[in-house]
Amino acid sequence: MEMKKRINLELRNRAPEEVTELVLDNCLCVNGEIEGLNDTFKKLEFLSMANVELSSLARLPSLNKLRKLELSDNIISGGLEVLAEKCPNLTYLNLSGNKIKDLSTVEALMEMKMMKRKRKMKLVHLKNMKKRRKKRRMKMRMKMKQAQNWEREKRKWASHI
């Protein structure tokens, strides 16, 4: 089933403005891009597009309320910078099973989130990457943990003043 048709089925006679959760797993996207999803999904908080043969996030609309994004088992290899711009409140991202070879694409996304000083990305799944990249994944997890600890300490310190 194509992504546009699946979105129409998932709406279940609701307006796109009312939808907070959208699961599009296992449908087909044309040319590896998102179709049928647009800026009218203003209240969308959870979006799942697992195993849809997605290769690009270029056509992702602005989803300001989106907090959880499931993109596992696709063929994404880069272009994650779009997420920081179009999904500013994203706290959960699953990228396992994608074709990400260079961890710097994910690190760039994390740095953008930290620079904004808004909510930090709590969890980034990066399973099924090459074994030699394991050290880099561990370093990234440590950076994320340190950023969360730093924010916690700042809040404690601010409450004492």
DSSP file (Angstrom, degrees, kcal/mol; ACC not computed):
  #  RESIDUE AA STRUCTURE BP1 BP2  ACC     N-H-->O    O-->H-N    N-H-->O    O-->H-N    TCO  KAPPA ALPHA  PHI   PSI    X-CA   Y-CA   Z-CA
    1    1 A M              0   0    0      0, 0.0    27,-3.0     0, 0.0     2,-0.1   0.000 360.0 360.0 360.0 138.5    0.0    0.0    0.0
    2    2 A E  B  >  -a   28   0A   0     25,-0.2     4,-2.2     1,-0.1    27,-0.2  -0.380 360.0-114.9 -76.1 156.0    1.3    3.5   -0.8
    3    3 A M  H  > S+     0   0    0     25,-2.0     4,-2.4     1,-0.2     5,-0.2   0.877 112.9  54.3 -60.6 -42.1    2.0    6.0    1.9
    4    4 A K  H  > S+     0   0    0      1,-0.2     4,-1.9     2,-0.2    -1,-0.2   0.923 111.0  45.6 -59.2 -45.3   -0.7    8.5    0.7
    5    5 A K  H  > S+     0   0    0      1,-0.2     4,-2.1     2,-0.2    -1,-0.2   0.895 111.4  52.9 -65.1 -40.2   -3.4    5.8    0.9
    6    6 A R  H  X S+     0   0    0     -4,-2.2     4,-2.6     1,-0.2    -1,-0.2   0.892 106.9  52.0 -63.7 -39.6   -2.1    4.6    4.3
    7    7 A I  H  X S+     0   0    0     -4,-2.4     4,-1.6     1,-0.2    -1,-0.2   0.924 108.6  51.0 -62.7 -43.6   -2.4    8.1    5.7
    8    8 A N  H  X S+     0   0    0     -4,-1.9     4,-0.7     1,-0.2     5,-0.4   0.889 111.8  47.6 -60.9 -39.3   -6.0    8.4    4.5
    9    9 A L  H >< S+     0   0    0     -4,-2.1     3,-0.8     1,-0.2    -2,-0.2   0.913 110.3  51.6 -66.7 -42.1   -6.8    5.1    6.2
   10   10 A E  H 3< S+     0   0    0     -4,-2.6    -1,-0.2     1,-0.2    -2,-0.2   0.757  97.8  67.1 -68.4 -24.5   -5.1    6.1    9.4
   11   11 A L  H >< S-     0   0    0     -4,-1.6     3,-0.9    -5,-0.2    -1,-0.2   0.847  82.3-162.7 -65.0 -32.5   -7.0    9.4    9.6
   12   12 A R  T << S-     0   0    0     -3,-0.8    -3,-0.1    -4,-0.7     3,-0.1   0.920  71.2 -46.7  48.1  56.3  -10.3    7.4   10.2
   13   13 A N  T 3  S+     0   0    0     -5,-0.4     2,-0.3     1,-0.2    -1,-0.3   0.715 112.2 125.2  60.5  24.7  -12.6   10.3    9.2
   14   14 A R    <   -     0   0    0     -3,-0.9    -1,-0.2     2,-0.0    -3,-0.0  -0.785  66.6-109.2-106.4 156.1  -10.6   12.7   11.4
   15   15 A A    >>  -     0   0    0     -2,-0.3     3,-2.0     1,-0.1     4,-0.7  -0.584  27.8-119.4 -77.7 146.0   -9.1   16.0   10.3
   16   16 A P  G >4 S+     0   0    0      0, 0.0     3,-0.6     0, 0.0    27,-0.4   0.790 112.4  65.5 -56.8 -27.3   -5.2   16.0   10.1
   17   17 A E  G 34 S+     0   0    0      1,-0.2    26,-0.2    24,-0.2    24,-0.1   0.718 100.9  50.2 -67.5 -20.2   -5.2   18.8   12.7
   18   18 A E  G <4 S+     0   0    0     -3,-2.0     2,-0.2    24,-0.1    -1,-0.2   0.642  84.9 104.9 -92.0 -17.3   -6.7   16.4   15.3
   19   19 A V    <<  +     0   0    0     -4,-0.7    24,-0.3    -3,-0.6     3,-0.1  -0.477  33.0 168.4 -75.7 129.6   -4.3   13.5   14.8
   20   20 A T        +     0   0    0      1,-0.3    25,-2.8    -2,-0.2    26,-1.9   0.573  69.1  40.6-109.8 -17.2   -1.6   13.1   17.6
   21   21 A E  E     +b   46   0B   0     24,-0.2     2,-0.4    23,-0.2    -1,-0.3  -0.999  60.3 179.6-137.9 132.5   -0.3    9.6   16.6
   22   22 A L  E     -b   47   0B   0     24,-2.2    26,-2.5    -2,-0.4     2,-0.6  -0.969   6.6-169.6-139.9 120.8    0.4    8.2   13.1
   23   23 A V  E     +b   48   0B   0     -2,-0.4    26,-0.2    24,-0.2    24,-0.0  -0.940  15.9 162.7-114.1 114.7    1.7    4.8   12.3
   24   24 A L    >   +     0   0    0     24,-3.3     3,-1.3    -2,-0.6    25,-0.1   0.004  21.5 156.3-117.8  25.8    2.7    4.2    8.7
   25   25 A D  T 3   +     0   0    0      1,-0.2    26,-0.2    23,-0.1     3,-0.1  -0.202  63.3   7.5 -59.2 142.3    4.8    1.1    9.1
   26   26 A N  T 3  S+     0   0    0     24,-2.5    -1,-0.2     1,-0.2     2,-0.2   0.562  93.7 124.1  65.8  13.6    5.4   -1.3    6.2
   27   27 A C    <   -     0   0    0     -3,-1.3     2,-0.4    23,-0.3   -25,-0.2  -0.539  63.7-105.7 -93.0 171.7    3.8    0.9    3.6
   28   28 A L  B     -a    2   0A   0    -27,-3.0   -25,-2.0    -2,-0.2     2,-0.4  -0.821  23.4-158.5-103.8 133.2    5.6    2.0    0.4
   29   29 A C    >   -     0   0    0     23,-1.3     3,-0.9    -2,-0.4     2,-0.3  -0.899  25.6-118.3-106.1 141.3    7.0    5.4   -0.2
   30   30 A V  G >  S-     0   0    0     -2,-0.4     3,-1.7     3,-0.3    23,-0.0  -0.600  89.9  -5.8 -81.8 132.6    7.7    6.4   -3.8
   31   31 A N  G 3  S-     0   0    0     -2,-0.3    -1,-0.2     1,-0.3     3,-0.1   0.716 121.6 -71.5  57.4  24.7   11.3    7.3   -4.7
   32   32 A G  G <  S+     0   0    0     -3,-0.9    23,-2.4     1,-0.2    24,-1.9   0.676 106.0 115.5  71.6  17.4   12.4    6.9   -1.1
   33   33 A E  S <  S-     0   0    0     -3,-1.7    -3,-0.3    21,-0.2     2,-0.2  -0.828  72.2 -97.4-121.8 159.4   10.6   10.1    0.0
   34   34 A I        -     0   0    0     22,-0.4     2,-0.4    -2,-0.3    -5,-0.1  -0.528  41.4-174.0 -74.2 134.4    7.7   11.0    2.2
   35   35 A E        +     0   0    0     -2,-0.2     3,-0.1     1,-0.1    25,-0.0  -0.988  58.9  14.7-130.9 141.0    4.4   11.5    0.5
   36   36 A G  S    S+     0   0    0     -2,-0.4     2,-0.5     1,-0.2    -1,-0.1   0.273  90.1 112.0  87.1 -12.6    1.0   12.7    1.8
   37   37 A L        +     0   0    0     22,-0.1    -1,-0.2     2,-0.0     2,-0.2  -0.839  43.2 159.0 -96.1 127.2    2.4   14.1    5.1
   38   38 A N    >   -     0   0    0     -2,-0.5     3,-1.5    -3,-0.1    -3,-0.0  -0.748  55.6 -79.2-139.6-174.9    2.1   17.8    5.3
   39   39 A D  T 3  S+     0   0    0      1,-0.3    -2,-0.0    -2,-0.2     0, 0.0   0.537 107.9  82.2 -68.4  -7.6    2.0   20.8    7.7
   40   40 A T  T 3   +     0   0    0      1,-0.2     2,-1.9     2,-0.1    -1,-0.3   0.655  68.4  84.9 -74.2 -13.1   -1.7   20.3    8.5
   41   41 A F    X   +     0   0    0     -3,-1.5     3,-0.9     1,-0.2    -1,-0.2  -0.461  54.5 153.6 -83.6  65.7   -0.7   17.6   11.1
   42   42 A K  T 3   +     0   0    0     -2,-1.9    23,-0.4     1,-0.2    -1,-0.2   0.755  66.4  44.4 -71.9 -27.6   -0.1   20.3   13.7
   43   43 A K  T 3  S+     0   0    0    -27,-0.4     2,-0.2   -24,-0.3    -1,-0.2   0.331  77.8 135.4 -99.6   7.1   -0.8   18.2   16.8
   44   44 A L    <   +     0   0    0     -3,-0.9   -24,-0.2     1,-0.2   -23,-0.2  -0.396  17.0 162.5 -64.1 120.5    1.2   15.1   15.7
   45   45 A E        +     0   0    0    -25,-2.8    22,-2.5     1,-0.3    23,-2.4   0.650  64.0  39.2-109.9 -25.7    3.4   13.9   18.7
   46   46 A F  E     +bc  21  68B   0    -26,-1.9   -24,-2.2    21,-0.2     2,-0.4  -0.994  60.6 175.6-132.8 127.4    4.3   10.3   17.5
   47   47 A L  E     -bc  22  69B   0     21,-2.2    23,-2.6    -2,-0.4     2,-0.5  -0.993   6.8-170.3-133.6 126.2    5.2    9.3   14.0
   48   48 A S  E     +bc  23  70B   0    -26,-2.5   -24,-3.3    -2,-0.4    23,-0.2  -0.969  17.2 161.7-120.4 121.0    6.3    5.8   13.0
   49   49 A M    >   +     0   0    0     21,-3.2     3,-0.6    -2,-0.5     2,-0.3  -0.472  21.0 162.2-130.6  59.5    7.6    5.1    9.5
   50   50 A A  T 3   +     0   0    0      1,-0.2   -24,-2.5    21,-0.1   -23,-0.3  -0.635  64.8   1.2 -84.3 137.7    9.4    1.8   10.0
   51   51 A N  T 3  S+     0   0    0     21,-2.3    -1,-0.2    -2,-0.3    23,-0.2   0.911  85.1 128.0  55.6  51.5   10.3   -0.4    7.0
   52   52 A V  S <  S-     0   0    0     -3,-0.6   -23,-1.3    20,-0.2   -20,-0.1   0.238  79.1-111.2-116.0  11.1    8.9    2.0    4.4
   53   53 A E        +     0   0    0     20,-0.5     2,-0.4     1,-0.2    21,-0.1   0.853  55.7 171.8  60.2  38.7   12.1    2.1    2.2
   54   54 A L        +     0   0    0     -5,-0.2    21,-2.1     1,-0.1    -1,-0.2  -0.644  17.0 165.9 -80.3 129.3   12.6    5.7    3.1
   55   55 A S        +     0   0    0    -23,-2.4    22,-0.6    -2,-0.4     2,-0.4   0.541  61.4  40.5-118.0 -14.2   16.0    7.2    1.9
   56   56 A S        -     0   0    0    -24,-1.9   -22,-0.4    20,-0.1    -1,-0.2  -0.992  45.7-166.1-141.0 144.0   15.5   10.9    2.4
   57   57 A L    >   +     0   0    0     -2,-0.4     3,-1.7    21,-0.2   -24,-0.1   0.187  63.0 110.3-106.7  13.7   13.9   13.2    5.0
   58   58 A A  T 3  S+     0   0    0      1,-0.3    -1,-0.1    24,-0.0   -25,-0.1   0.813  77.6  48.3 -60.9 -33.1   13.9   16.2    2.6
   59   59 A R  T 3  S+     0   0    0     -3,-0.2    -1,-0.3     2,-0.0   -22,-0.1   0.217  78.7 128.6 -95.3  15.5   10.1   16.2    2.2
   60   60 A L    <   -     0   0    0     -3,-1.7   -22,-0.1     1,-0.1     3,-0.1  -0.574  55.3-135.2 -69.8 126.3    9.4   16.0    6.0
   61   61 A P        -     0   0    0      0, 0.0     2,-0.5     0, 0.0   -23,-0.1  -0.270  32.5 -81.3 -76.6 169.5    7.0   18.8    6.9
   62   62 A S        +     0   0    0      1,-0.1     2,-0.4    25,-0.0    25,-0.2  -0.612  48.5 178.0 -71.3 119.5    7.4   21.0    9.9
   63   63 A L    >   +     0   0    0     23,-2.4     3,-1.2    -2,-0.5    26,-0.3  -0.770   3.7 176.1-125.9  83.2    6.0   19.1   12.9
   64   64 A N  T 3  S+     0   0    0     -2,-0.4    25,-0.3     1,-0.3    -1,-0.1   0.744  78.5  45.7 -65.6 -26.6    6.6   21.3   15.9
   65   65 A K  T 3  S+     0   0    0    -23,-0.4    -1,-0.3   -21,-0.2     2,-0.2   0.494  80.6 123.4 -95.3  -3.5    4.9   19.1   18.4
   66   66 A L    <   +     0   0    0     -3,-1.2    23,-0.3     1,-0.2   -21,-0.2  -0.399  23.5 161.5 -64.9 125.8    6.5   15.8   17.3
   67   67 A R        +     0   0    0    -22,-2.5    24,-2.7     1,-0.3    25,-2.2   0.686  61.0  44.6-114.0 -32.2    8.3   14.2   20.2
   68   68 A K  E     +cd  46  92B   0    -23,-2.4   -21,-2.2    23,-0.2     2,-0.4  -0.967  59.4 179.9-123.3 129.7    8.8   10.6   19.1
   69   69 A L  E     -cd  47  93B   0     23,-2.1    25,-2.0    -2,-0.5     2,-0.6  -0.980   9.6-163.9-132.9 121.0   10.0    9.5   15.6
   70   70 A E  E     +cd  48  94B   0    -23,-2.6   -21,-3.2    -2,-0.4    25,-0.1  -0.912  23.4 154.6-105.8 113.0   10.4    5.9   14.6
   71   71 A L        +     0   0    0     23,-2.3     3,-0.5    -2,-0.6     5,-0.2  -0.020  23.1 147.4-126.7  28.7   12.5    5.4   11.4
   72   72 A S        +     0   0    0      1,-0.2   -21,-2.3     3,-0.1    25,-0.2  -0.254  57.8  20.1 -70.6 155.0   13.9    1.9   11.8
   73   73 A D  S    S+     0   0    0     23,-2.6   -20,-0.5   -23,-0.2    -1,-0.2   0.864  92.6 118.4  57.5  45.3   14.6   -0.5    9.0
   74   74 A N  S    S-     0   0    0     -3,-0.5    -1,-0.2    22,-0.3   -19,-0.1  -0.471  74.4-107.9-117.3-166.2   14.8    2.1    6.2
   75   75 A I        +     0   0    0    -21,-2.1     2,-0.3    23,-0.2    23,-0.1  -0.119  59.6 146.4-120.5  36.5   17.6    3.0    3.8
   76   76 A I        +     0   0    0     -5,-0.2    23,-1.2     1,-0.1   -20,-0.1  -0.553  14.5 167.2 -74.2 132.6   18.5    6.4    5.3
   77   77 A S        -     0   0    0    -22,-0.6    24,-0.4     1,-0.3    25,-0.3   0.464  60.8 -27.7-124.7  -7.0   22.2    7.3    5.1
   78   78 A G  S    S+     0   0    0    -23,-0.3    -1,-0.3    22,-0.1   -21,-0.2  -0.961  80.3 100.3-178.8-167.0   22.3   11.0    5.9
   79   79 A G    >   +     0   0    0     -2,-0.3     3,-0.9   -23,-0.1     4,-0.2   0.757  43.1 140.2  76.4  25.6   20.4   14.3    5.9
   80   80 A L  T >>  +     0   0    0      1,-0.2     3,-1.4     2,-0.2     4,-0.6   0.592  49.7  85.5 -78.4  -9.0   19.4   14.1    9.5
   81   81 A E  H >> S+     0   0    0      1,-0.3     4,-1.1     2,-0.2     3,-0.5   0.791  77.1  70.1 -60.7 -26.7   20.0   17.9   10.0
   82   82 A V  H <> S+     0   0    0     -3,-0.9     4,-2.9     1,-0.2     5,-0.3   0.829  89.0  63.1 -58.4 -34.0   16.4   18.4    8.7
   83   83 A L  H <> S+     0   0    0     -3,-1.4     4,-2.4     1,-0.2    -1,-0.2   0.886  98.5  52.7 -63.3 -40.1   15.1   16.9   11.9
   84   84 A A  H << S+     0   0    0     -4,-0.6    -1,-0.2    -3,-0.5    -2,-0.2   0.859 116.6  40.3 -64.5 -33.9   16.6   19.7   14.1
   85   85 A E  H  < S+     0   0    0     -4,-1.1    -2,-0.2    -3,-0.2    -1,-0.2   0.904 125.0  32.7 -80.1 -44.5   14.9   22.3   12.0
   86   86 A K  H  < S+     0   0    0     -4,-2.9   -23,-2.4     1,-0.2    -3,-0.2   0.669 125.5  38.7 -93.2 -18.2   11.5   20.7   11.3
   87   87 A C    ><  +     0   0    0     -4,-2.4     3,-1.5    -5,-0.3    -1,-0.2  -0.611  63.9 165.6-130.0  71.8   11.0   18.8   14.6
   88   88 A P  T 3  S+     0   0    0      0, 0.0    31,-0.2     0, 0.0    -1,-0.1   0.694  75.3  50.1 -66.7 -19.7   12.4   21.1   17.4
   89   89 A N  T 3  S+     0   0    0    -26,-0.3     2,-0.2   -25,-0.3    -5,-0.1   0.191  75.8 139.5-104.0  17.0   10.8   19.1   20.2
   90   90 A L    <   +     0   0    0     -3,-1.5   -23,-0.2    -7,-0.2   -22,-0.2  -0.427  15.0 162.5 -65.6 126.1   12.0   15.7   19.2
   91   91 A T        +     0   0    0    -24,-2.7    31,-2.0     1,-0.3    32,-1.1   0.535  62.1  45.7-119.7 -14.6   13.1   13.6   22.2
   92   92 A Y  E     +de  68 123B   0    -25,-2.2   -23,-2.1    30,-0.2     2,-0.4  -0.996  58.4 171.0-135.5 130.2   13.1   10.1   20.9
   93   93 A L  E     -de  69 124B   0     30,-2.3    32,-1.8    -2,-0.4     2,-0.6  -0.981  13.8-163.7-141.4 125.7   14.5    8.9   17.6
   94   94 A N  E     +de  70 125B   0    -25,-2.0   -23,-2.3    -2,-0.4    32,-0.1  -0.947  20.3 159.3-112.8 116.4   15.0    5.3   16.4
   95   95 A L    >   +     0   0    0     30,-2.0     3,-1.1    -2,-0.6     5,-0.2   0.133  24.8 141.5-117.4  16.5   17.4    4.9   13.4
   96   96 A S  T 3   +     0   0    0      1,-0.2   -23,-2.6   -24,-0.1   -22,-0.3  -0.300  65.2  23.8 -64.8 144.1   18.2    1.2   13.8
   97   97 A G  T 3  S+     0   0    0     30,-1.5    -1,-0.2     1,-0.3     2,-0.1   0.640  93.4 124.2  78.7  15.7   18.6   -0.8   10.7
   98   98 A N  S <  S-     0   0    0     -3,-1.1    -1,-0.3    29,-0.4   -23,-0.2  -0.427  73.9-106.5 -98.0 179.0   19.4    2.1    8.4
   99   99 A K        +     0   0    0    -23,-1.2     2,-0.6    -2,-0.1   -24,-0.1  -0.114  60.9 147.1 -99.1  35.3   22.4    2.6    6.2
  100  100 A I        +     0   0    0     -5,-0.2   -23,-0.1     1,-0.2     3,-0.1  -0.626  12.4 165.7 -75.7 117.3   24.1    5.2    8.3
  101  101 A K        +     0   0    0     -2,-0.6     2,-0.6   -24,-0.4    -1,-0.2   0.736  60.7  56.5-102.1 -30.9   27.9    4.6    7.9
  102  102 A D    >   -     0   0    0    -25,-0.3     3,-1.4     1,-0.1     4,-0.4  -0.915  63.8-158.3-111.5 118.3   29.3    7.8    9.3
  103  103 A L  T >> S+     0   0    0     -2,-0.6     4,-2.4     1,-0.3     3,-0.6   0.649  82.2  82.7 -68.9 -14.5   28.3    8.6   12.9
  104  104 A S  H 3> S+     0   0    0      1,-0.2     4,-2.3     2,-0.2    -1,-0.3   0.791  82.8  61.9 -63.1 -26.4   29.1   12.3   12.3
  105  105 A T  H <> S+     0   0    0     -3,-1.4     4,-1.1     2,-0.2    -1,-0.2   0.903 109.5  40.0 -65.8 -38.9   25.7   12.8   10.7
  106  106 A V  H <> S+     0   0    0     -3,-0.6     4,-2.1    -4,-0.4    -2,-0.2   0.874 113.0  54.9 -75.8 -38.3   24.0   11.8   14.0
  107  107 A E  H  X S+     0   0    0     -4,-2.4     4,-2.6     1,-0.2    -2,-0.2   0.887 104.6  54.7 -62.1 -38.5   26.6   13.7   16.1
  108  108 A A  H  X S+     0   0    0     -4,-2.3     4,-2.0     1,-0.2    -1,-0.2   0.897 107.6  50.1 -61.2 -40.1   25.8   16.9   14.1
  109  109 A L  H  X S+     0   0    0     -4,-1.1     4,-1.8     2,-0.2    -2,-0.2   0.911 110.9  49.1 -63.6 -42.7   22.1   16.5   15.0
  110  110 A M  H  X S+     0   0    0     -4,-2.1     4,-2.2     1,-0.2    -2,-0.2   0.902 109.8  51.3 -65.0 -41.3   22.9   16.1   18.7
  111  111 A E  H  X S+     0   0    0     -4,-2.6     4,-2.2     1,-0.2    -1,-0.2   0.886 107.8  52.8 -64.3 -38.2   25.2   19.2   18.6
  112  112 A M  H  X S+     0   0    0     -4,-2.0     4,-1.4     1,-0.2    -1,-0.2   0.906 109.4  49.3 -62.5 -41.2   22.4   21.2   17.0
  113  113 A K  H  X>S+     0   0    0     -4,-1.8     5,-0.8     1,-0.2     4,-0.7   0.902 111.5  48.6 -64.5 -41.2   20.0   20.1   19.8
  114  114 A M  H ><5S+     0   0    0     -4,-2.2     3,-0.6     1,-0.2    -1,-0.2   0.853 107.5  55.4 -69.2 -33.7   22.5   21.0   22.5
  115  115 A M  H 3<5S+     0   0    0     -4,-2.2    -1,-0.2     1,-0.2    -2,-0.2   0.833 103.5  55.0 -67.9 -31.4   23.1   24.4   21.0
  116  116 A K  H 3<5S-     0   0    0     -4,-1.4    -1,-0.2    -5,-0.2    -2,-0.2   0.701  96.4-144.4 -74.4 -18.6   19.4   25.3   21.1
  117  117 A R  T <<5 +     0   0    0     -4,-0.7    -3,-0.1    -3,-0.6     3,-0.1   0.779  60.5 117.1  57.6  28.6   19.3   24.5   24.8
  118  118 A K  S   <S-     0   0    0     -5,-0.8    -1,-0.1     1,-0.3   -29,-0.1  -0.035  78.2 -28.3 -97.8-150.6   15.9   23.1   24.5
  119  119 A R        -     0   0    0    -31,-0.2    -1,-0.3    -2,-0.1     2,-0.3  -0.372  69.2-128.9 -62.9 140.8   14.9   19.5   25.3
  120  120 A K        -     0   0    0     -3,-0.1     2,-0.5     1,-0.1    -1,-0.1  -0.653  25.8-100.3 -91.8 149.5   17.8   17.1   24.7
  121  121 A M        -     0   0    0     -2,-0.3   -29,-0.2     1,-0.2   -30,-0.2  -0.573  36.9-167.3 -66.9 117.2   17.4   14.0   22.6
  122  122 A K        +     0   0    0    -31,-2.0     2,-0.4    -2,-0.5   -30,-0.2   0.824  65.4  16.0 -80.3 -32.3   16.9   11.3   25.3
  123  123 A L  E     +e   92   0B   0    -32,-1.1   -30,-2.3     2,-0.0     2,-0.5  -0.972  52.6 179.8-151.2 128.0   17.4    8.2   23.1
  124  124 A V  E     -e   93   0B   0     -2,-0.4     2,-0.5   -32,-0.2   -30,-0.2  -0.964  20.0-150.0-127.8 113.7   18.9    7.5   19.7
  125  125 A H  E     +e   94   0B   0    -32,-1.8   -30,-2.0    -2,-0.5    -2,-0.0  -0.718  23.6 166.6 -85.3 128.0   18.8    3.9   18.6
  126  126 A L    >   +     0   0    0     -2,-0.5     3,-0.6   -32,-0.1    -1,-0.1  -0.207  18.2 153.7-133.0  42.8   21.7    3.0   16.3
  127  127 A K  T 3   +     0   0    0      1,-0.2   -30,-1.5     0, 0.0   -29,-0.4  -0.211  55.0  36.6 -68.4 164.2   21.6   -0.7   16.2
  128  128 A N  T 3  S+     0   0    0      1,-0.2    -1,-0.2   -32,-0.2     2,-0.2   0.683  80.3 135.4  66.5  22.2   22.9   -2.8   13.2
  129  129 A M    <   -     0   0    0     -3,-0.6    -1,-0.2     1,-0.2   -28,-0.1  -0.557  69.4 -72.7 -88.7 166.3   25.8   -0.4   12.5
  130  130 A K    >   -     0   0    0     -2,-0.2     3,-1.6     1,-0.1    -1,-0.2  -0.237  40.8-121.6 -61.1 147.0   29.2   -1.9   11.8
  131  131 A K  G >  S+     0   0    0      1,-0.3     3,-2.1     2,-0.2     4,-0.2   0.837 108.5  63.7 -59.8 -36.4   31.1   -3.3   14.8
  132  132 A R  G 3  S+     0   0    0      1,-0.3     3,-0.4     2,-0.1    -1,-0.3   0.658  95.2  61.6 -67.2 -11.8   34.1   -1.0   14.3
  133  133 A R  G <> S+     0   0    0     -3,-1.6     4,-2.1     1,-0.2    -1,-0.3   0.407  74.4  99.5 -89.7   2.3   31.8    1.9   15.0
  134  134 A K  H <> S+     0   0    0     -3,-2.1     4,-2.4     1,-0.2    -1,-0.2   0.881  78.7  52.7 -60.0 -41.6   31.0    0.6   18.5
  135  135 A K  H  > S+     0   0    0     -3,-0.4     4,-2.5    -4,-0.2    -1,-0.2   0.908 108.8  50.3 -61.6 -41.4   33.5    2.9   20.3
  136  136 A R  H  > S+     0   0    0     -4,-0.3     4,-2.4     2,-0.2    -1,-0.2   0.907 109.3  51.2 -63.9 -40.9   32.0    6.0   18.5
  137  137 A R  H  X S+     0   0    0     -4,-2.1     4,-2.5     1,-0.2    -1,-0.2   0.920 110.5  49.4 -61.1 -42.7   28.5    4.9   19.6
  138  138 A M  H  X S+     0   0    0     -4,-2.4     4,-2.2     1,-0.2    -2,-0.2   0.910 110.1  50.7 -64.1 -41.3   29.7    4.6   23.2
  139  139 A K  H  X S+     0   0    0     -4,-2.5     4,-2.4     1,-0.2    -1,-0.2   0.909 110.6  49.9 -61.6 -41.3   31.3    8.0   23.1
  140  140 A M  H  X S+     0   0    0     -4,-2.4     4,-2.5     2,-0.2    -2,-0.2   0.911 109.3  50.4 -65.3 -41.9   28.1    9.5   21.7
  141  141 A R  H  X S+     0   0    0     -4,-2.5     4,-2.5     1,-0.2    -1,-0.2   0.893 110.0  51.5 -61.9 -38.6   26.0    7.9   24.5
  142  142 A M  H  X S+     0   0    0     -4,-2.2     4,-2.9     2,-0.2    -2,-0.2   0.916 108.8  50.4 -64.2 -42.2   28.5    9.3   27.0
  143  143 A K  H  X S+     0   0    0     -4,-2.4     4,-2.4     2,-0.2    -2,-0.2   0.921 111.5  48.4 -60.0 -43.7   28.1   12.8   25.5
  144  144 A M  H  X S+     0   0    0     -4,-2.5     4,-2.2     2,-0.2    -2,-0.2   0.924 112.6  48.0 -62.6 -44.4   24.4   12.5   25.7
  145  145 A K  H  X S+     0   0    0     -4,-2.5     4,-2.6     1,-0.2    -2,-0.2   0.908 111.3  50.6 -62.9 -42.9   24.5   11.3   29.3
  146  146 A Q  H  X S+     0   0    0     -4,-2.9     4,-2.7     1,-0.2    -1,-0.2   0.903 109.5  50.8 -62.4 -41.3   26.9   14.1   30.3
  147  147 A A  H  X S+     0   0    0     -4,-2.4     4,-2.2     2,-0.2    -1,-0.2   0.902 111.5  47.7 -63.6 -40.6   24.6   16.7   28.7
  148  148 A Q  H  X S+     0   0    0     -4,-2.2     4,-2.1     2,-0.2    -2,-0.2   0.912 113.0  48.1 -66.6 -41.7   21.6   15.3   30.6
  149  149 A N  H  X S+     0   0    0     -4,-2.6     4,-2.5     2,-0.2    -2,-0.2   0.903 110.3  52.5 -64.5 -40.7   23.6   15.3   33.9
  150  150 A W  H  X S+     0   0    0     -4,-2.7     4,-2.3     1,-0.2    -2,-0.2   0.913 109.7  48.2 -61.4 -44.4   24.8   18.9   33.2
  151  151 A E  H  X S+     0   0    0     -4,-2.2     4,-2.1     2,-0.2    -1,-0.2   0.894 111.1  51.1 -62.9 -40.0   21.2   20.1   32.7
  152  152 A R  H  X S+     0   0    0     -4,-2.1     4,-2.2     1,-0.2    -2,-0.2   0.916 111.0  48.0 -63.6 -43.6   20.2   18.3   35.9
  153  153 A E  H  X S+     0   0    0     -4,-2.5     4,-2.8     1,-0.2    -2,-0.2   0.888 109.6  52.9 -65.2 -39.3   23.0   20.0   37.9
  154  154 A K  H  X S+     0   0    0     -4,-2.3     4,-2.5     1,-0.2    -1,-0.2   0.907 109.3  49.1 -61.9 -41.5   22.1   23.4   36.5
  155  155 A R  H  X S+     0   0    0     -4,-2.1     4,-1.7     2,-0.2    -2,-0.2   0.916 112.4  48.1 -64.7 -41.9   18.5   23.0   37.5
  156  156 A K  H  X S+     0   0    0     -4,-2.2     4,-1.0     1,-0.2    -2,-0.2   0.940 113.4  47.2 -61.6 -46.8   19.6   21.9   41.1
  157  157 A W  H >X S+     0   0    0     -4,-2.8     4,-0.7     1,-0.2     3,-0.6   0.890 110.6  51.9 -63.1 -40.4   22.0   24.8   41.3
  158  158 A A  H >< S+     0   0    0     -4,-2.5     3,-0.5     1,-0.2    -1,-0.2   0.828 104.9  56.6 -66.1 -31.5   19.3   27.3   40.0
  159  159 A S  H 3< S+     0   0    0     -4,-1.7    -1,-0.2     1,-0.2    -2,-0.2   0.745 103.9  54.1 -73.4 -20.9   16.8   26.1   42.6
  160  160 A H  H <<        0   0    0     -4,-1.0    -1,-0.2    -3,-0.6    -2,-0.2   0.651 360.0 360.0 -84.6 -15.6   19.3   26.9   45.5
  161  161 A I    <<        0   0    0     -4,-0.7    -1,-0.2    -3,-0.5    -2,-0.2   0.483 360.0 360.0 -85.3 360.0   19.8   30.5   44.4
